Each structure stands twice: as C-alpha cells, then as structure tokens.
Amino acid sequence: MHKLIRFFSILSFALVFGAVAANAQSVTKVEADIPFAFSIGDTGLAAGKYEIRVTSSSAGTATVRIAQKDGSGRWTALGLVNGDAASGKAELVFERYGDERVLRQISLNDTGVAIGSGSGRKLRLAKNSPRSETVTVALN
C-alpha cells in the first residue's frame, strides 16, 4: 500500500510538472515579403520572402529564427519579449538610417519581441546618419 501511494505521488508530480514544461514555450510562425535589404545585428540579409519563427519562453526571452524561403539566408538570435503586441496587424519594425534598414522589433498578435542591434552597429549608423525613421512591413 505504501508503495502504491508513493507511485501515484511520483506520477502526479511528473504529470503536473510535465504540463507546466510543455506550456512554458509558445511558437509563432509567420511569413513576410521584405522589399529591401536589411540587417539583423551585424548580419546583412537580402530583400525577399522570409519565414520567421518566434519561440517565446516564460522567462521573457524569445528565440527568433529568420530564413529566406529559397534557403539562401538564415539567421538566429535571442530577443526580449515586451508588451508591444501588434494592434490589429502583425508587422516587422525596421529602423532606417540613410539607405540601411535594421530590424528592431517583431510585433505579433499576442506579443512583441525586441531585437538587439549588434555590437555597436546602431551607434555607427546613427553617427553617419543622425536622423532615423521607422519602416514597417506587414506579416502574413
């Protein structure tokens, strides 16, 4: 009898924490047709059709995977989940410095993810072109 109670206690414990671990991440997959070359961190990517997969964790971070649909370019990075969810439409938010565009935010229907700008890239761009403007691209 004692073994049976212990067995069910362990089984209950495993089921409860297994369910919590299964819900600890959410994955969102979207597509975008980006009409201009852009950079993410220190990586430059060409204009084209991209698949974007955002895996958010309960710890407030997100893994962002961006891949060109033709397989020619891939990029993975960590982002910070923030409260900038899309209001009505999901979109990519770029910061434009002269002719360069840097991805800085992915706004999804349920959350927003801030993307780091790389090792001083934003500062270098800002020195060369002090005025920046925001450019958005809708997600499918």
C-alpha positions as CSV (number, residue, x, y, z in Angstrom):
1,M,0.0,0.0,0.0
2,H,2.8,2.4,0.9
3,K,4.5,1.7,-2.5
4,L,1.2,2.4,-4.3
5,I,0.8,5.8,-2.6
6,R,4.4,6.6,-3.4
7,F,4.0,5.6,-7.0
8,F,0.9,7.8,-7.5
9,S,2.5,10.7,-5.8
10,I,5.5,10.5,-8.2
11,L,3.2,10.0,-11.2
12,S,1.1,13.1,-10.1
13,F,4.2,15.2,-9.6
14,A,5.5,14.2,-13.1
15,L,2.2,15.0,-14.8
16,V,1.9,18.4,-13.2
17,F,5.5,19.5,-14.0
18,G,5.4,17.9,-17.4
19,A,2.3,20.0,-18.3
20,V,4.0,23.2,-16.9
21,A,7.1,22.5,-19.0
22,A,5.0,21.8,-22.1
23,N,3.3,25.2,-21.7
24,A,6.5,27.1,-21.0
25,Q,7.1,28.0,-24.6
26,S,4.9,29.2,-27.4
27,V,5.9,29.1,-31.1
28,T,4.6,31.6,-33.7
29,K,5.4,31.1,-37.4
30,V,4.8,33.9,-39.9
31,E,5.9,34.9,-43.4
32,A,7.0,38.3,-44.7
33,D,7.9,39.7,-48.2
34,I,10.6,42.2,-47.3
35,P,11.1,44.5,-50.3
36,F,14.6,45.9,-49.3
37,A,17.9,44.6,-48.0
38,F,18.2,44.8,-44.2
39,S,20.4,43.8,-41.3
40,I,19.8,42.0,-38.1
41,G,22.5,42.6,-35.6
42,D,25.7,42.5,-37.7
43,T,24.3,40.2,-40.3
44,G,23.1,41.6,-43.7
45,L,20.2,39.9,-45.5
46,A,18.8,40.5,-49.0
47,A,15.3,41.5,-49.9
48,G,13.0,38.6,-50.4
49,K,10.4,36.2,-48.9
50,Y,11.2,35.1,-45.4
51,E,9.8,32.6,-42.9
52,I,10.0,33.9,-39.3
53,R,9.7,31.6,-36.3
54,V,9.5,33.2,-32.8
55,T,9.7,30.8,-29.8
56,S,8.8,32.7,-26.6
57,S,9.7,31.4,-23.2
58,S,8.1,32.1,-19.9
59,A,11.4,33.6,-18.8
60,G,10.8,36.7,-21.0
61,T,13.1,35.8,-23.8
62,A,12.5,34.7,-27.4
63,T,14.5,32.8,-30.0
64,V,14.0,34.3,-33.4
65,R,14.7,32.3,-36.5
66,I,14.6,34.0,-39.8
67,A,15.1,32.0,-43.0
68,Q,14.8,33.0,-46.7
69,K,12.1,30.9,-48.4
70,D,14.7,29.9,-51.1
71,G,17.1,28.7,-48.4
72,S,19.9,31.1,-49.2
73,G,19.9,33.0,-45.9
74,R,19.3,32.1,-42.3
75,W,19.7,33.9,-39.0
76,T,19.0,33.1,-35.3
77,A,19.2,35.3,-32.3
78,L,17.7,36.0,-28.9
79,G,15.2,38.8,-28.4
80,L,13.4,40.2,-25.4
81,V,9.7,39.8,-25.1
82,N,8.0,43.1,-24.5
83,G,4.4,44.4,-24.4
84,D,4.5,45.8,-27.9
85,A,1.9,43.4,-29.4
86,A,0.5,44.3,-32.8
87,S,-2.7,46.3,-32.6
88,G,-4.7,44.8,-35.4
89,K,-1.9,43.6,-37.7
90,A,1.4,41.8,-37.1
91,E,4.4,43.5,-38.5
92,L,8.2,43.9,-38.7
93,V,9.6,47.2,-37.5
94,F,12.8,48.5,-39.0
95,E,14.9,51.5,-38.2
96,R,16.1,53.3,-41.3
97,Y,19.5,55.1,-41.3
98,G,20.1,56.6,-44.7
99,D,20.0,53.6,-47.1
100,E,20.3,50.9,-44.3
101,R,17.5,49.3,-42.5
102,V,17.9,47.4,-39.2
103,L,15.3,45.0,-37.8
104,R,14.5,46.2,-34.3
105,Q,11.0,44.7,-33.4
106,I,8.7,41.9,-34.4
107,S,5.1,42.7,-33.4
108,L,2.9,39.6,-33.3
109,N,-0.8,39.4,-32.4
110,D,0.0,38.2,-28.9
111,T,3.4,39.7,-28.1
112,G,6.3,41.8,-29.3
113,V,9.9,40.9,-29.5
114,A,12.7,43.5,-29.4
115,I,15.8,42.6,-31.4
116,G,19.3,43.7,-30.4
117,S,21.2,45.9,-32.9
118,G,24.5,44.1,-32.7
119,S,27.9,45.2,-31.4
120,G,27.6,49.0,-31.8
121,R,26.0,48.9,-35.2
122,K,23.2,51.2,-34.3
123,L,25.7,53.8,-32.9
124,R,27.8,53.6,-36.0
125,L,24.8,54.1,-38.2
126,A,23.5,56.9,-36.1
127,K,26.8,58.8,-36.4
128,N,26.7,58.6,-40.2
129,S,23.0,59.4,-40.5
130,P,21.7,61.1,-37.3
131,R,18.1,61.0,-38.4
132,S,16.4,57.7,-38.3
133,E,12.9,56.8,-39.3
134,T,10.7,53.8,-38.7
135,V,9.7,51.5,-41.5
136,T,7.2,48.7,-41.1
137,V,6.4,45.5,-43.2
138,A,3.2,43.6,-42.7
139,L,3.4,39.9,-41.8
140,N,1.3,37.2,-43.4
